[in-house]
Amino acid sequence: MSNLSQIEWDHDLIQRYNISGPRYTSYPTAVQFTDQFGENEYNAAVQRSRDADSPLSLYFHIPFCDTICFYCGCNKIATKDTAKAEPYLERVYKEIAMQAERAGSNDRLVKQLHWGGGTPTFLSHEQMRDLMAETRKHFQLQGDDEGDFSIEIDPREATGQTMELLRELGFNRVSLGVQDFNPDVQKAVNRIQSEEMTQDILDHARRLGFRSLNIDLIYGLPLQTVDTFAETLETIIKMSPDRISVFNYAHLPERFKPQRRINNDDLPSPDTKLQILEHTINRLVEAGYVYIGMDHFAKPDDTLAIAQREGKLHRNFQGYTTHSDCDLIAMGVSSISQQANTYSQNAYTIEEYQSAIDEGRLPVIKGIELTEDDILRRSVINQIICHFELDGDLIGEQFNIDFNAYFAEELEFLEQHCRDGLVTREENRFTVTPAGRLLVRAVCMAFDKYLDKKALTQSYSRII
């Protein structure tokens, strides 16, 4: 494998290729999901997954927040009353039972579990206990602390007692939202969170033996400058999390109502955003973090970095993962499952979700069944986005195709990428260059048969 931590910042290349495009948490992407895929199609996919005896990954969407952060584009409900989560959780418990019965869960190991949101730690301690108890009642979770059981935490809503409870429930990985420590930026996005508050939760997590700590940051927020974000970054480096995610803020107020509270004039310019990102990447690599790809960095001894070095890294709806062998059952409103070469999504609104459960049916509203061509292209894109390499001869052997003939049009397209320095080619082995790694989505797009100009300009965020 090549030196994956090496990154080269080429301003001309970035200006040319910083176009709009998918994030490839799946291929085909969610834009291709159709309402022709419903509960019947999902049940058939679950049966195929069950017959294959695939291990499982579970995801639970907790769509509640105490307050609304103005930058947020997640599916969530703002309330300070945890009792309002009770009717929703009752339906989630029913979905757990329905999903487990279909999946034949008693004989299948759950290697990975994740609670996302919203804010999962919005739930009361009793509610968290009940949700995990219902999960363990119906699914066989990997024991001895060997599974990857993670949860997203808002340090403003967590205490030492919260962390003790989460560890007791079996969680061993946590992801903390920070975004930015600058007080002016925090005020502009309605998220006031001190360094001390965040450090306290990290200290508790380390003391309790959580084995992986992630911190999320966002660049492009109002009032951010290169210098202020650099100060936040230095604080984060001192906190020394195992993983750091640095997301690009996409300002889409026409789609996400909370973003209308953000003053457009306060947003950093595109040039400033790029300067922030350039400094961030260079500083994190200098501090010893490995650039995993896209928005993600990890210490060299983290399982993500190890999986990448060993060629075993995978990508799914939660981002980069080490569990490519698992089928994903996602529960709760708007969550997306991946079962036996299908993707499916639950109802967007709590009303629709709860209504479906009350009628005794799964709340699947759309999805897609992958064709042989989709599966082939997914494998190609996964290699590129996870490992910055593509072995065309190996793909040809795996899928019994003539690689050059099958992808003749795509390879012609890639020739320009090679000339521009995004990719190098030696016979049928392609390597994304240090300058191209920041633009890896553009390389993946060469193999995406669904893209058109309209989709590029209207449906996706910019690459960086």
Secondary structure, DSSP 8 states (H G I E B T S, - for coil): ---TT-----HHHHHHH--B----SSSS-GGG-BTT--HHHHHHHHHHHHHHT--EEEEEEE-EESS--TT--S--EE-S-GGGGHHHHHHHHHHHHHHHHHHTGGGSEEEEEEEEES-GGGS-HHHHHHHHHHHHHHSEE--TT-SEEEEEE-GGG--HHHHHHHHHHT--EEEEEEE---HHHHHHHT----HHHHHHHHHHHHHTT-SEEEEEEEES-TT--HHHHHHHHHHHHHH--SEEEEEE----TTT-GGGGGS-GGGS--HHHHHHHHHHHHHHHHHTT-EEEETTEEE-TTSHHHHHHHTT--EEETTEEES-TT-EEEEESTT-EEEETTEEEEE-SSHHHHHHHHHTTS--EEEEEE--HHHHHHHHHHHHHHHHSEEEHHHHHHHHTS-HHHHTHHHHHHHHHHHHHTSEEEETTEEEE-TTTGGGHHHHHHTT-TT--HHHHHHT--B--
